[in-house]
């Protein structure tokens, strides 16, 4: 593999409580935050560690079955609500069941290595 033309650093990550039935916090009759809350929480938690959305060239969201459970399949459309600096920057989503998060990470790494990000 050839060496990238510029230095590349991976800086931060963030986890939220998932919305699924396997969590002790889940109760089908109690209200809980929606998908938008979790996208914003995870995005802002990560961006706060690196100094904001101005340092990001593109975004990748990994999620499993948002279209079925949340009636929303276009998750990249939520990226600008995380940070206004992400408006008009490329964003994509990937889905790979239990491996969706890892697939998102790999997709981001491929963008960096191909020098498109």
C-alpha positions in Angstrom: 0.0 0.0 0.0 1.3 3.4 -0.8 1.8 6.1 1.8 -0.8 8.9 1.9 0.3 12.4 0.8 -0.7 13.9 4.1 -0.7 12.8 7.7 -4.0 11.2 8.8 -5.2 11.0 12.4 -8.2 9.3 13.9 -9.2 11.3 16.9 -12.5 10.5 18.6 -15.6 8.4 19.0 -18.7 8.4 21.1 -21.3 5.8 22.2 -25.0 6.3 23.1 -27.5 4.0 24.7 -29.1 2.0 21.9 -32.9 2.1 21.4 -33.3 -1.7 21.2 -35.3 -4.1 23.3 -32.1 -5.7 24.7 -31.4 -2.7 26.9 -32.6 -2.4 30.5 -33.7 1.2 29.8 -36.2 0.0 27.2 -39.8 -0.2 28.1 -42.3 -0.2 25.3 -44.9 1.9 27.2 -42.4 4.6 28.4 -41.4 7.5 26.1 -37.8 7.6 25.1 -35.8 9.9 22.8 -36.1 9.5 19.1 -33.6 8.7 16.4 -32.7 12.4 15.9 -31.7 12.7 19.6 -29.3 9.8 19.3 -27.7 11.0 16.0 -27.2 14.5 17.5 -25.9 13.1 20.8 -23.3 10.8 19.2 -22.3 13.4 16.6 -21.9 16.3 19.0 -20.1 14.0 21.5 -17.5 13.1 18.9 -17.1 16.6 17.4 -16.6 18.1 20.9 -13.5 16.0 21.2 -12.0 17.3 18.0 -13.0 20.9 17.9 -16.2 20.9 15.9 -17.6 20.1 12.4 -15.2 22.5 10.6 -12.5 19.8 11.0 -14.7 17.1 9.2 -14.6 16.6 5.4 -17.4 14.0 5.2 -19.7 11.9 7.4 -20.7 8.2 7.4 -23.6 6.9 9.6 -24.0 3.3 10.4 -27.5 2.1 11.4 -29.5 -1.1 11.2 -33.2 -0.9 10.1 -33.9 2.8 10.7 -36.3 2.7 7.8 -38.4 0.0 9.5 -38.2 1.0 13.2 -38.1 4.8 12.8 -39.8 5.3 9.4 -36.7 7.2 8.3 -34.2 5.8 5.8 -32.3 9.0 4.8 -30.1 9.3 7.8 -27.4 11.5 6.1 -30.0 14.2 5.9 -29.7 14.6 9.7 -26.0 15.3 9.7 -26.3 19.2 9.5 -28.4 19.2 12.7 -25.3 17.9 14.5 -23.2 20.9 13.6 -24.0 23.7 11.1 -20.4 23.3 9.8 -21.4 20.0 8.3 -24.0 21.5 6.0 -23.2 20.9 2.3 -20.5 18.3 3.1 -20.8 14.8 1.7 -22.6 12.3 4.0 -23.6 8.7 3.4 -25.1 5.9 5.4 -24.3 2.2 5.5 -26.2 -0.8 6.9 -24.7 -4.2 7.8 -26.9 -5.6 10.7 -24.8 -5.9 13.8 -21.8 -4.7 12.0 -23.2 -1.4 10.8 -20.9 0.7 13.1 -17.8 -1.1 11.9 -18.9 -0.8 8.3 -19.3 2.9 8.8 -15.8 3.1 10.2 -14.3 1.1 7.3 -16.2 3.3 4.8 -14.6 6.4 6.4 -11.2 4.8 6.4 -11.5 4.0 2.7 -12.5 7.6 1.9 -9.4 8.8 3.8 -7.1 6.3 2.1 -8.5 7.1 -1.4 -7.9 10.8 -0.6 -11.5 11.7 -1.4 -12.0 12.9 2.2 
